[in-house]
């Protein structure tokens, strides 16, 4: 396992894989933040509508 990780770090293919992993993590973080913000706004609208009924 260590040899595989070391080979990925040394080789250019490993570098590309690391870059894709970082991009994936960034996309996931942005999606989570977006869902939290959007979820809060939707919840507030739902409470507002249900309280006015």
Buried (B, 14 or more C-beta within 10 A) or exposed (E): EEEEEEEBEEEEEBEEEEEEEEEEEEEEEEEEEEEEEEEEEEEEEEEEEEEEE
